[in-house]
């Protein structure tokens, strides 16, 4: 309970300072972006992506092999490899989000730009992941 009170107190102090720096209209837009619900959603997504990257396996089995960047085994994963997996997942997720934005926009050039850039970023994320898999296999 005390942690929640401290967190909320800090949150309201930050919001008050942002209100002083930005003005009323900008503050309302910033508040909608950084509302408590949005911050909880972002924290939830980051926690899921870290779990998808394999942090538990890296913490349990990868500590003994900290000299390797990518361990050539599919059973063991190093902490650096986990961060590379997280990077690839984040890049892929950003690409999918940009393609989603392209589907929501109306106009002639903006949707296609979002879709093409999203697809390019998604391909970069997949290539990073394939590089990791290639290093583990060989």
Buried (B, 14 or more C-beta within 10 A) or exposed (E): EEEEEEEEEEBEEEBEEBBEEBEEEEBEEBBEEBEEEEEEEEEEEEEEBBEEBBBEBBEEBBEEBEEBEBBEEEEBBBBBBBBBBBBBBBBBBBBBBBBEBBEEEEEEEEBEBBBEBBBEBBEBBBEBBEEBEEBBEE
